[in-house]
Amino acid sequence: MAELQVGAVRVENHVVAEEDVITFLGPGGSRVLSTPRMILFMERTCRNMMAEGLPEGRATVGMHVNIWHTAAAKEGSTVAYKAELLKLTSRRCEFRVEARAGEKLIGEGTHLRAIIDVARFAKAPGAG
């Protein structure tokens, strides 16, 4: 894990697509980014950061999210997901995450991931 250091930052952009928006308001309702999809992209940004620096055979899995969804992002808008590595041990990594549509903060919080041995995890009861 020599390449991964506390303070590392990764930003990934995603255009809010039809599959990312809420639908429960019906055909004439708002078409804005749903909270579960925002969290998915926040987690994915953290996972991708770790995947680039972990040794072969290691990966991360999500353990905890503490996220506030603070504003809407309309379908078709570009959202930038930012992850900053706050803590890193041999077993866990913690991130500060945020999502922005332009200058507007639409979500923020923290995310915790476990660092796993992929082969061992695959053999764990309930993993398959």
HUDA-V412366 format. One record per residue. N is the residue number from 1. RES is the residue in one letter. PHI is phi in whole degrees, 0 to 359 (NA if undefined). PSI is psi in degrees with one decimal (NA if undefined). Layout:
N:RES:PHI:PSI  N:RES:PHI:PSI
This chain:
1:M:NA:26.4  2:A:297:-34.5  3:E:287:-25.7  4:L:272:125.0  5:Q:225:146.4  6:V:305:136.3  7:G:100:-12.7  8:A:299:144.2  9:V:231:141.3  10:R:225:138.5  11:V:234:131.7  12:E:232:138.2  13:N:256:146.1  14:H:213:134.7  15:V:274:127.3  16:V:296:114.6  17:A:256:173.4  18:E:305:-39.6  19:E:285:-6.2  20:D:262:-7.5  21:V:258:160.3  22:I:289:149.8  23:T:231:-7.1  24:F:290:-10.4  25:L:272:0.9  26:G:88:178.6  27:P:301:-32.1  28:G:265:2.0  29:G:279:175.2  30:S:301:142.4  31:R:244:80.9  32:V:236:158.4  33:L:305:129.5  34:S:279:154.3  35:T:298:-45.8  36:P:301:-38.1  37:R:289:-37.1  38:M:299:-44.9  39:I:296:-39.9  40:L:305:-47.5  41:F:289:-31.9  42:M:296:-48.7  43:E:298:-42.1  44:R:298:-39.0  45:T:298:-42.7  46:C:296:-46.3  47:R:300:-43.6  48:N:295:-37.3  49:M:300:-46.9  50:M:291:-37.4  51:A:300:-32.0  52:E:286:-19.2  53:G:245:-11.0  54:L:278:149.7  55:P:293:159.1  56:E:303:139.5  57:G:92:-4.9  58:R:246:148.9  59:A:207:-179.9  60:T:234:152.3  61:V:229:145.1  62:G:292:142.4  63:M:239:-36.4  64:H:202:140.5  65:V:231:141.7  66:N:226:91.4  67:I:235:138.4  68:W:251:129.4  69:H:260:106.2  70:T:257:-16.1  71:A:201:165.0  72:A:270:150.3  73:A:232:119.4  74:K:288:153.7  75:E:306:134.4  76:G:95:-15.0  77:S:280:154.4  78:T:265:128.1  79:V:247:131.6  80:A:261:122.2  81:Y:258:123.2  82:K:243:133.8  83:A:236:132.1  84:E:239:126.1  85:L:285:117.0  86:L:264:-40.0  87:K:219:146.7  88:L:212:123.9  89:T:234:-177.0  90:S:290:-14.1  91:R:243:-21.1  92:R:216:157.2  93:C:220:139.5  94:E:238:140.3  95:F:232:150.1  96:R:262:130.6  97:V:236:150.9  98:E:209:157.7  99:A:230:134.1  100:R:227:137.6  101:A:252:100.7  102:G:67:-129.2  103:E:273:-11.0  104:K:279:122.3  105:L:285:122.1  106:I:251:-15.7  107:G:194:150.8  108:E:201:162.5  109:G:161:-153.2  110:T:230:157.8  111:H:216:135.4  112:L:243:133.4  113:R:233:145.5  114:A:266:141.3  115:I:266:124.6  116:I:238:158.1  117:D:271:115.2  118:V:301:-46.9  119:A:297:-44.6  120:R:294:-41.1  121:F:297:-39.7  122:A:296:-26.3  123:K:270:-8.9  124:A:293:143.6  125:P:302:134.5  126:G:85:-6.0  127:A:277:-16.2  128:G:238:NA
